[in-house]
């Protein structure tokens, strides 16, 4: 059995070849204190023979295979020297994937050559058949402490494979100054599984926890407008309709229900109810779902919604899509644009996604953003800012995308907030809920 020594707060943790950690006394002077992670699976994970699959990307300098002496599992690493530019990147071995899968992509990294704060993240470029480029996803930023001595930090991100993707081109990015020496090893690719929910367990009805950061607080958006809704009416025992002064259905449609997304199922008034602190939108097995549209529209402004989503029955591959979006008051689509600042292919996914639609779908159809790891079964604050200069998205007060190229922000008229649990498949749906704690709107 091979043993390694890993740094701990008190004494030493021995990590065995089976990955079991056992407390030990401090090492003798001639013992090596090792850090890092044990490797699960990845092509050429520890660069043991060559650098196949590893290389420079973006402003990263050309690297090489080097020996390392203080990693718990690796004897070699891929190193980009101090010739790195600002915010360097590197690519890692590629991975074949299938749409709808969830993957954790990780590596261990060591940075030296600066005293400035540094963060690192995993990234993915998605490709389909015939190497067709499908989009890019960013993982969560991880703080990395620069150190002249060999010290390894785990950097990981969870990613949801988009439709049509067959290959993940995995990369990593440092946020830091030029001149860093950057080493990486122990790449680790693991499938992420989430168990099916128990349909006999009802969704919770207690108010959600508070205290998460908001973009409104962080960036001083001011006072929320009267069109905002805290959903502090109704109760679990006596659910209420959404406030008719703040929310409405599209005009001219039959009362009660109207055709669903592209004719799939129906959007029914009774599928959106306020339970005294929470608005719960339900997607039924027969395809009936809900939708709320704000009565207030404006050209340019800021919006923020605290929300979560969750499937409530076993996955049958026919899942609802939770969506927070701005829709043109003119109802002219795609002429007047559409900004989906949260749009996921299934409730409770581990990555948040957004689609910004160009007005008239010109010069391109849309921009796409993705942020992992964001567990959508948990409460998060999703913010959106629309100005004459850009469109920006925020999660829990942190910016996660900004677009301004080709005048994507140039939707010509007012837009209003909608909350939707869209049906893309018809009937025989996996049941789901989309819950909102509050929905706030701010002037620019």
N, C-alpha and C positions, 0 to 999 in steps of 0.2 A: 504494500500500500504506500503510495507516494503522499507525503505530507508537505504542507506549505505554511508559512507564517504570514498572517495578515495583520496590519496595524489595527489596534482597538483603543478605546478610551482608557481602559485600565488593563495593563498587562498585554497579553497577546491572544488572538483567536487562531487556533490551528484549523485550517480548512483541509479536510481529508480528501482523498481521491473520489469519495462518494459525495462530496459536497456538504458533509456534516461539520458544523462549527463547534469547537470545544474550547473552553477557556483554559488558558495556560498562564504561567508566570512570565515575567518579562524575559526577553531572550538574552543570551550571553553576548558579549561584545563582538564575537566573531560570527554571529548568526545574522542572516539577512532578513530584514523586515519587508514582507511582500504585501502588495495591494493588488486589487483587480478582481476579476470575476472568472468563475469556471465557465467553460464554453459548452454550449449545447450543440447547435448545428449551424453551419455556414460553410460555403465552399472556401477552402484555404483559410481557415479562421485565424491561425496563428502564424502565418507566413513561414511555415517550417522549412520549405524547400525553395520557394521563389515568391515573387510578388504578383503572381497571376491573380487578376481580379481587382487589384489595388492600383491606384494611380492619382495623378493630379487632376484637379477640376477647378474651373473658374480662375481665381487669383492664386491658387495653390502652386507652390514650386514643385518641380520634378523631384520625386522622392526615391528612396532606396530601401532595401531590406537591411535591418541592423539587428545586432544581438542586444537583448535586454537581460537584466539580472535580478529584477525585483518584482516580477509579475507572478501571481500565484499559479498560472497555468502555461504561460507562453515564454519561450526562450528567444523569440524574434518579434519584431514589429515593423510596420511600414512607417518611415520617417520622412517628413518634408522639412527641409532645412530652413535656416533663418532668412532665406531669400523669399519666403512667403510674402505676398502682398496683404493689403487690408482685407479682413474678413475672408480668409482663404477657405477653399473647399477641397475635398478629396472624394474619389469614388471608391466604392467597396464592391465585392462580388455581387453579381446580379442574381435575381431570384425569379423562377417561374411561379406565376400565381394564377388564381381563378377569381373572376368577379364575385363579389359578395364575401370573400374571405376577410378575416382580420389577421394582421401580422404584427408582431413586435420585432423591430429591427434595432439592434444595439451593438455597441462596441465599447472597449475601454480606451481612454485617451490620456495623454500626458503632454502638458504644455510647459515650455520654459522660454526665457528670453524677455520677460516683461514683468512689471509689477502692477500693471493695469488690470482691472476686472475683465474677465473673459467668460463667455458662455459658449456652449456648443449645442448643436441639435442634429438629429437625423432628418434626412429628406428623402423623397422618392420622386422620380420621374416615371410616369406610367406609360407603357406602350402596349399596343394591340397587335393583331396579325399584320404581317408585312412591315413590322417596325413602325406602325403609325403612332405618332405621338398623341397622347390623350390628356395629359395634364401633369401638374406638380403638386405635391403635398409636403407640408412642413411639420416636423414634430415639435415637441415642447423644448424650450430653451433650458439647459442645465448649466448651473454655475460650475466652472472649472477653476481650481486654485492653481495658478502658475507656481512651479517649484523647480529649483535647480536640481534637486534630488529626484530620482525616479519615483513618481507617485501617480497611480492610475485611478481615474474617475470613470464610473459607468455612465454612458450616455445612451438613452433608449427612447423610442417613440412607438406608439401603436398607430397602425394605419389600416384603413378600410379600403379594400380593392374596388375601384370604380368599375362601372359597366364596360364590358369589352376588353378590359385589361388582361394581358397574358404574361406580361413581364414587368418586374419592378427593377428599375435602375437605382440602386441605393447609393446615396451620397451622404456626406456629413459636412457641416459648415461651422467654422469658428467665427464668433463676433469679437474682434479684437484688432489691435494695431498691426501694421506691417512689421516684419522682422521676427516673428515668433518661430520657434522650432516646435514642430507638432508631430507627435508619434501616436500611432493607433494600432491596436491588435485585438484579438479575442472577439471578432465579429460573431454575432449570435442572432439567428433568425428563428423565431418560434411562432407557431400558429396560436391564435388567441381564441378560445371558445367561451361562449356565454350560454349557460344552461337555459332551456326553455322555462318560461314562467309556469307557476302552478295556477291553473285556471280556477281552482276552488278558493284561492286566497283573494279577497277583494282588495282593490287599491286603497291606500291610506286616505283618510279624509281629514287628518289633522293639518293645521297650517304648516307651511314649509319653514325651515330654519331661516334665520336672518343673519346679516352680517357680512355677506360676500360683497366685494368691491363692485362699484358701479362706475361706468364711464361718466355719468352725470356728476358724481361727486369728484372724481379724479380730475376732470377737465372743466369743472365749474360751468355746467350747462345752464345753471339758473333754476328758476321755479318751473315745475311741470305745469303744462297748460290744463285748463278745465276739461279738455277732451280725454285726459288720462283716466284710467280706471284702476282702483285698488282692489276691486272685486270683494269688498268687505260687506256684502249683503247676502241674503239667502242663508241656508244652512244645510248640513248633511241630511237632516230630517225633513227639511222643506226646501229643496233646490229651487232656485229662482232663474227666470230668464235673464239674459244679459240686459243691462240698462239700455233701453231703446233710444235714449237721448244721445248715447255714445256709440252704439253699434247698430248696424242695419244690414239687411239682405239686399242683393242687387235688385233694382226696381224692375217692375214689369213681369216678374216671375210669379208662378202660382204660390199661394201661401203654404207654409209648412215645409215642403221639400221642393227641390229643383234639381235639374241634372247635375251630376258630379263632374269631376275633372275629365274633360274630353268624353263625356257621356258615360263614365264608369260609375255605377251606383248612383246614389242621390246625396245631396247635401241637405240635411234636415235641421230645422230649428231646434227640435227637441234633443239633438245630440250635443248641444252646448248648454251647460247648466252651471250656475254659480252656487257654491256650497259654503259660503261664509268664509271668505279669505282665499278661495281657489276657484278659478273657472276651469271646469273639466270638460274637455271635448272628447267624445267617444267615437271610435270606429268599430262598427258592428260586423259580424261574420257575413251578413247578407250584402255588405257594400255600402250601407248607409253611414254617413259621417257628418261632420259639422264644419262650419265656417263662420267667422265673425269678420265684418268689415267696418272700420271706423267711419263715423259720420263726418270726421274732420279731415280735410285735405290741405296740403300746403306745398308750394314749390320751394325746396330747400328747407332743411330743418334737421332735427335729431329725434330719434326714437330709441326706447330701451324697454325690453320685456324680460321678466324673470320667468323661466319656463323649464319644464322637464317633459320627457316622453318615455313611454314604456309599453312593450307588448304585454298582453294579458292572456294569451293562449299559446299553444305550441306553434313553432315556425313551420308554415307550409309553403314558404316561398312566395306568398302573395301578401306583401306587407304594405301598410299605410306609410305615407310620407309626411312627417311633421314639417310645417313651413311657416316662417315669419317673413313677410314680404311687404314691399310698397308697390301698390297697383295704381295705374294712371286713373285719375278722376274722370278722364274723358272716356274710359273703357275702350280706347283705341289701342289694340295690341296687335303686332309688336311696334306699331308706329311710335307710340309715346313711351316705350321702355318698360322695364320691370326690374326691381332690385330685390332679389331673394337673399336676405342676409343670414338666413338659416334655412337650408333645404336639404333634408336627409332622406335617403332611400329606405330607411326603416327606423322605427322608434328605438330609442335607447342605444344607438350606435356609439362607438368609442371615438369617433372623429366628427367634429362639426364641419359642415360644408356650406358653401355659399355660391350663388350664381348671379352675376350682374349682367343683365341683358341690355345690349346696346339699343338705343332708339332705332326703330325700323330694322333692327338686326344688321346695321351697317356701321362701320366697314367690316365688322365681324359680328358673329352671333352673340357671344357672351365671354365674360371672364369667369374663371373658376378659382375658388380658394378652399383650402382644407386645413384644419388644425387638429392634431392629435397630441396628447391623449385628452379628450374631453368626454367624460362619461355622461351621455345625455339622459340617463335614468336619474341623474342627480340634478339639483337645482343650480342653474347658471343664469347670469345676467347677460343678455345678448343686446348689444347696442349698435346703432347705425347712424352715421353722419353723412348728410348730403349737402354739399356746398357747390358754388360755381366752379371750384377748383378740383374737387375730387369726390369719391365715395369711400368711406372707411367703415370697417367692421371692428367691433370690440367684444371680448368675452371676459366677464368679471373685471371690467375696467382696463383690460390690456388690449391694445390694438393687435389685430391678427391679419388684417389685409387693408390695403389702400390701392385704388386704381384711379388713374387719370388719363391714361393714354387714349388717343383717338376720340377724345371728348365723350367718354362713356358716361360722364356725369351730366350730359347735356339733354336729359329728358325735358321736353318743352313745356310741360304744364304741371299742375299740382298732382300730388300722389297721396294715397291714404294707406294706413296700416291695415293689413289683414292677418288673421290667425287661421291657419287651415291644417286639416289632417286629410291629405289628398289620397284619393283612391286611383291607382294607376292600372289596376288589374281587373276590375269588375266585381264579381261576387266571389264567395268562398274565401273571404279575407281572413288573415290572422288578426284577431281583435286587438285593439290598442287604445291607449289614452294619451292625450296631449293636455298637460295642465299648465296653467298660467297663474302666477301669484299676483302680478300687477303688470299693466301695460301703460307706459308713460310717453308723452310726446312733449317736445321742447321747440321753441322757435329758434331760428338761427341768429 
